[in-house]
């Protein structure tokens, strides 16, 4: 028996630079059969909190994350300097 699991491990909501609210992301993920969703808004976890509050309403597993612009810039600079 096949147990396919579709996921999206990098999404952004209106809590940063995305176009959909966490509720809309969850609804769209459910419609598309996505079972695991990581909300990776820039430099805040406000959308993650909203998505977590929806857990009982939607049939997805929330994987809380956030994307730090500062950390990304630090890694790019280190890569350019040959430190990585």
N, C-alpha and C positions, 0 to 999 in steps of 0.2 A: 504494500500500500504506500503510495506517495504522500508525503506530508510536506508539500512546498510551503515555504515561509518567505513572504515578501517583506522587505523592510526598506526604510529610507533613513539613513543615518546622518543626514545633514539637511536640516530644514531651517528656515527663518520665518518668524511670525511678525506681526505688526508691532511686537514689543521691541524690534530692532528695525531691520530694513526689508522685511518680508511684506507681501501684499495680503496675506490671509491671517485672520486671528487664530489663536490656538484652537478654538472651537471649530473653525472652518477647516483648518489643517486636519484635525481629528476626523471630521465628517468626510472629507475627501479621501483620507487614507483608508477609512472603513469601506467606502464605495469602491476603491481600487483594489481591495483585498490586502492592503498592507497591514501586517499584524504587529510590527515593531516600528516605532517612530521616535527618532531622536530630534528634539528641538534644540537647535544650536544657535540661539540668538547671540548677537554681539554684545559682550560686556555686561550682561544682566541675566537674571533668571526669572524675571516677571512672567514671561510666557510659559515657562516650565511649571510655575505654581498654578497657573490657570489650567494648563493641560492636565496636571496631576489631579485637580479638583474634578475633572471630567471622567476620571477612570471608571467610575461606576456606570456611566452613560455610554461609553464607547467600547468597542471590542479590540483595543490595541494595547500593546505594552509600551509604556512611556519609558524612554531611556533618557533621563535628564542629563544635559550637557550644556556648556556655553562656550562660545568662541571668543577668545581674548585677542583683540587686535594688537595689544601691546606685546603679548607673547609671540604672535606671528611675526611682528616686525623684528623682535629680538632674534628669532631663529633665522630670518632672511639675512640680517646683518652678519650673524655668525657664519652663515653659509657663504656669503660673499667674501668674508675675511679668511675663509678656509678653516674655520674653527670647528666645523661639523663634518 
